[in-house]
Amino acid sequence: MEALKHAHSGLRWIALILLLVAIVNAAKSQNSGNYMKKDKMINLFAMIFLHIQLLIGLGLYFSSSKVNFIEGWMSEEILRFYGMEHLIGMLLAIIIVSRGRSNAEKKMKGSRNKHRKILKTYLIALILILAFIPWPFRGLGAGWM
């Protein structure tokens, strides 16, 4: 249980960095006229790490004491956050990244449009992720690592 918690907490930094790299890459590459293998790989690795985080998070969701559907759990801030808010926010972010990458790769014509799609969807996902991370200053019983 502790290993899952530390993996989920520590790997978030890698996922956030990869997401930032993909966003910066998309912003810088919009006018390049190319959507290269490098771009695809950066976007893919960011998405893969988010999916790994999801799998680890689901393991925690079904085994953590912070997810407890006791009577009145919605009025308890910590139980509500981990039982509903964190899960829904992160699922939305992962869906947005997955759909954005899929649409950019398969449906968009032209490299500029592909990079813009990645930029928009990954940026929206990053904002959601940052909003739903249990940062230590939120008082939700989580640390930096």
Short mmCIF file of the C-alpha atoms (twelve columns), coordinates in Angstrom:
data_MODEL
# 
_entry.id   MODEL 
# 
loop_
_atom_site.group_PDB 
_atom_site.id 
_atom_site.type_symbol 
_atom_site.label_atom_id 
_atom_site.label_alt_id 
_atom_site.label_comp_id 
_atom_site.label_asym_id 
_atom_site.label_seq_id 
_atom_site.Cartn_x 
_atom_site.Cartn_y 
_atom_site.Cartn_z 
_atom_site.pdbx_PDB_model_num 
ATOM 1   C CA . MET A 1   0.000   0.000  0.000   1 
ATOM 2   C CA . GLU A 2   2.774   2.449  0.929   1 
ATOM 3   C CA . ALA A 3   4.679   1.557  -2.243  1 
ATOM 4   C CA . LEU A 4   1.627   2.380  -4.374  1 
ATOM 5   C CA . LYS A 5   1.134   5.671  -2.542  1 
ATOM 6   C CA . HIS A 6   4.773   6.702  -2.997  1 
ATOM 7   C CA . ALA A 7   4.797   5.594  -6.650  1 
ATOM 8   C CA . HIS A 8   1.625   7.555  -7.399  1 
ATOM 9   C CA . SER A 9   2.885   10.633 -5.600  1 
ATOM 10  C CA . GLY A 10  6.403   10.500 -7.053  1 
ATOM 11  C CA . LEU A 11  5.434   9.654  -10.621 1 
ATOM 12  C CA . ARG A 12  3.120   12.664 -10.746 1 
ATOM 13  C CA . TRP A 13  6.209   14.839 -11.174 1 
ATOM 14  C CA . ILE A 14  7.308   12.860 -14.231 1 
ATOM 15  C CA . ALA A 15  3.781   13.014 -15.651 1 
ATOM 16  C CA . LEU A 16  3.602   16.780 -15.077 1 
ATOM 17  C CA . ILE A 17  7.020   17.340 -16.646 1 
ATOM 18  C CA . LEU A 18  6.118   15.239 -19.695 1 
ATOM 19  C CA . LEU A 19  2.839   17.124 -20.046 1 
ATOM 20  C CA . LEU A 20  4.702   20.447 -19.868 1 
ATOM 21  C CA . VAL A 21  7.265   19.246 -22.412 1 
ATOM 22  C CA . ALA A 22  4.446   18.248 -24.784 1 
ATOM 23  C CA . ILE A 23  2.743   21.630 -24.352 1 
ATOM 24  C CA . VAL A 24  5.960   23.608 -24.923 1 
ATOM 25  C CA . ASN A 25  6.849   21.403 -27.899 1 
ATOM 26  C CA . ALA A 26  3.412   21.940 -29.456 1 
ATOM 27  C CA . ALA A 27  3.616   25.706 -28.901 1 
ATOM 28  C CA . LYS A 28  7.092   25.945 -30.433 1 
ATOM 29  C CA . SER A 29  6.340   23.599 -33.335 1 
ATOM 30  C CA . GLN A 30  3.093   25.162 -34.592 1 
ATOM 31  C CA . ASN A 31  4.813   27.113 -37.338 1 
ATOM 32  C CA . SER A 32  7.428   24.510 -38.197 1 
ATOM 33  C CA . GLY A 33  5.343   22.939 -40.950 1 
ATOM 34  C CA . ASN A 34  6.184   19.481 -39.638 1 
ATOM 35  C CA . TYR A 35  4.550   16.990 -37.328 1 
ATOM 36  C CA . MET A 36  7.451   14.622 -36.847 1 
ATOM 37  C CA . LYS A 37  7.987   11.325 -35.065 1 
ATOM 38  C CA . LYS A 38  9.577   13.281 -32.192 1 
ATOM 39  C CA . ASP A 39  6.305   15.166 -31.700 1 
ATOM 40  C CA . LYS A 40  4.288   11.971 -31.741 1 
ATOM 41  C CA . MET A 41  6.594   10.333 -29.185 1 
ATOM 42  C CA . ILE A 42  6.528   13.290 -26.784 1 
ATOM 43  C CA . ASN A 43  2.726   13.361 -26.902 1 
ATOM 44  C CA . LEU A 44  2.517   9.591  -26.572 1 
ATOM 45  C CA . PHE A 45  4.829   9.386  -23.553 1 
ATOM 46  C CA . ALA A 46  2.908   12.134 -21.763 1 
ATOM 47  C CA . MET A 47  -0.322  10.232 -22.376 1 
ATOM 48  C CA . ILE A 48  1.197   6.890  -21.323 1 
ATOM 49  C CA . PHE A 49  2.444   8.310  -18.027 1 
ATOM 50  C CA . LEU A 50  -0.997  9.734  -17.302 1 
ATOM 51  C CA . HIS A 51  -2.479  6.289  -17.931 1 
ATOM 52  C CA . ILE A 52  0.100   4.687  -15.628 1 
ATOM 53  C CA . GLN A 53  -0.880  7.214  -12.980 1 
ATOM 54  C CA . LEU A 54  -4.517  6.262  -13.531 1 
ATOM 55  C CA . LEU A 55  -3.800  2.561  -13.012 1 
ATOM 56  C CA . ILE A 56  -1.798  3.175  -9.840  1 
ATOM 57  C CA . GLY A 57  -4.466  5.604  -8.653  1 
ATOM 58  C CA . LEU A 58  -7.219  3.045  -9.200  1 
ATOM 59  C CA . GLY A 59  -5.227  0.579  -7.102  1 
ATOM 60  C CA . LEU A 60  -5.114  3.174  -4.343  1 
ATOM 61  C CA . TYR A 61  -8.770  4.090  -4.824  1 
ATOM 62  C CA . PHE A 62  -9.933  0.570  -4.066  1 
ATOM 63  C CA . SER A 63  -7.559  -0.007 -1.138  1 
ATOM 64  C CA . SER A 64  -7.071  3.365  0.578   1 
ATOM 65  C CA . SER A 65  -8.647  4.377  3.854   1 
ATOM 66  C CA . LYS A 66  -9.069  7.867  2.367   1 
ATOM 67  C CA . VAL A 67  -11.787 6.447  0.112   1 
ATOM 68  C CA . ASN A 68  -14.525 5.370  2.461   1 
ATOM 69  C CA . PHE A 69  -18.188 5.555  1.584   1 
ATOM 70  C CA . ILE A 70  -19.488 5.759  5.124   1 
ATOM 71  C CA . GLU A 71  -22.634 7.633  6.008   1 
ATOM 72  C CA . GLY A 72  -22.065 11.360 5.446   1 
ATOM 73  C CA . TRP A 73  -18.860 10.902 3.432   1 
ATOM 74  C CA . MET A 74  -19.846 13.774 1.129   1 
ATOM 75  C CA . SER A 75  -19.750 16.204 4.057   1 
ATOM 76  C CA . GLU A 76  -16.219 15.099 5.014   1 
ATOM 77  C CA . GLU A 77  -13.799 17.142 2.883   1 
ATOM 78  C CA . ILE A 78  -11.027 14.527 2.709   1 
ATOM 79  C CA . LEU A 79  -13.371 11.614 1.966   1 
ATOM 80  C CA . ARG A 80  -15.232 13.638 -0.674  1 
ATOM 81  C CA . PHE A 81  -12.018 14.794 -2.334  1 
ATOM 82  C CA . TYR A 82  -10.454 11.331 -2.628  1 
ATOM 83  C CA . GLY A 83  -13.733 9.476  -3.143  1 
ATOM 84  C CA . MET A 84  -15.078 11.692 -5.906  1 
ATOM 85  C CA . GLU A 85  -13.369 14.990 -6.797  1 
ATOM 86  C CA . HIS A 86  -9.819  13.693 -7.386  1 
ATOM 87  C CA . LEU A 87  -11.035 10.704 -9.387  1 
ATOM 88  C CA . ILE A 88  -13.428 12.680 -11.606 1 
ATOM 89  C CA . GLY A 89  -10.961 15.524 -12.211 1 
ATOM 90  C CA . MET A 90  -8.135  13.197 -13.179 1 
ATOM 91  C CA . LEU A 91  -10.362 10.996 -15.339 1 
ATOM 92  C CA . LEU A 92  -11.554 14.078 -17.223 1 
ATOM 93  C CA . ALA A 93  -7.964  15.216 -17.759 1 
ATOM 94  C CA . ILE A 94  -6.881  11.795 -19.048 1 
ATOM 95  C CA . ILE A 95  -9.888  11.570 -21.361 1 
ATOM 96  C CA . ILE A 96  -9.124  15.041 -22.735 1 
ATOM 97  C CA . VAL A 97  -5.465  14.124 -23.368 1 
ATOM 98  C CA . SER A 98  -6.375  10.793 -24.976 1 
ATOM 99  C CA . ARG A 99  -9.068  12.260 -27.210 1 
ATOM 100 C CA . GLY A 100 -6.932  15.277 -28.105 1 
ATOM 101 C CA . ARG A 101 -3.987  13.142 -29.113 1 
ATOM 102 C CA . SER A 102 -6.200  10.739 -31.069 1 
ATOM 103 C CA . ASN A 103 -7.936  13.570 -32.910 1 
ATOM 104 C CA . ALA A 104 -4.643  15.301 -33.683 1 
ATOM 105 C CA . GLU A 105 -3.057  12.124 -35.013 1 
ATOM 106 C CA . LYS A 106 -5.999  10.697 -36.959 1 
ATOM 107 C CA . LYS A 107 -8.397  13.479 -37.907 1 
ATOM 108 C CA . MET A 108 -6.461  16.727 -38.178 1 
ATOM 109 C CA . LYS A 109 -4.913  17.787 -41.465 1 
ATOM 110 C CA . GLY A 110 -1.739  19.861 -41.447 1 
ATOM 111 C CA . SER A 111 0.947   20.025 -38.811 1 
ATOM 112 C CA . ARG A 112 -0.185  23.418 -37.493 1 
ATOM 113 C CA . ASN A 113 -3.654  22.083 -36.689 1 
ATOM 114 C CA . LYS A 114 -2.196  18.975 -35.050 1 
ATOM 115 C CA . HIS A 115 0.110   21.012 -32.828 1 
ATOM 116 C CA . ARG A 116 -2.706  23.408 -31.918 1 
ATOM 117 C CA . LYS A 117 -4.984  20.526 -30.956 1 
ATOM 118 C CA . ILE A 118 -2.277  19.042 -28.736 1 
ATOM 119 C CA . LEU A 119 -1.519  22.449 -27.231 1 
ATOM 120 C CA . LYS A 120 -5.157  23.166 -26.363 1 
ATOM 121 C CA . THR A 121 -6.120  19.748 -25.043 1 
ATOM 122 C CA . TYR A 122 -2.923  19.111 -23.081 1 
ATOM 123 C CA . LEU A 123 -3.100  22.604 -21.560 1 
ATOM 124 C CA . ILE A 124 -6.713  22.072 -20.453 1 
ATOM 125 C CA . ALA A 125 -5.715  18.710 -18.985 1 
ATOM 126 C CA . LEU A 126 -2.749  20.271 -17.161 1 
ATOM 127 C CA . ILE A 127 -5.009  22.874 -15.569 1 
ATOM 128 C CA . LEU A 128 -7.438  20.162 -14.445 1 
ATOM 129 C CA . ILE A 129 -4.630  18.017 -13.066 1 
ATOM 130 C CA . LEU A 130 -3.112  20.913 -11.126 1 
ATOM 131 C CA . ALA A 131 -6.554  21.748 -9.702  1 
ATOM 132 C CA . PHE A 132 -7.203  18.194 -8.515  1 
ATOM 133 C CA . ILE A 133 -3.814  17.229 -7.077  1 
ATOM 134 C CA . PRO A 134 -4.016  17.008 -3.275  1 
ATOM 135 C CA . TRP A 135 -1.285  19.603 -2.689  1 
ATOM 136 C CA . PRO A 136 0.029   19.793 0.905   1 
ATOM 137 C CA . PHE A 137 -1.257  23.353 1.355   1 
ATOM 138 C CA . ARG A 138 -4.842  22.168 0.721   1 
ATOM 139 C CA . GLY A 139 -4.945  20.266 4.010   1 
ATOM 140 C CA . LEU A 140 -6.014  16.964 2.468   1 
ATOM 141 C CA . GLY A 141 -3.429  14.802 4.186   1 
ATOM 142 C CA . ALA A 142 -0.960  14.554 1.307   1 
ATOM 143 C CA . GLY A 143 2.680   15.565 1.029   1 
ATOM 144 C CA . TRP A 144 4.968   16.743 -1.752  1 
ATOM 145 C CA . MET A 145 6.237   13.215 -2.389  1 
# 
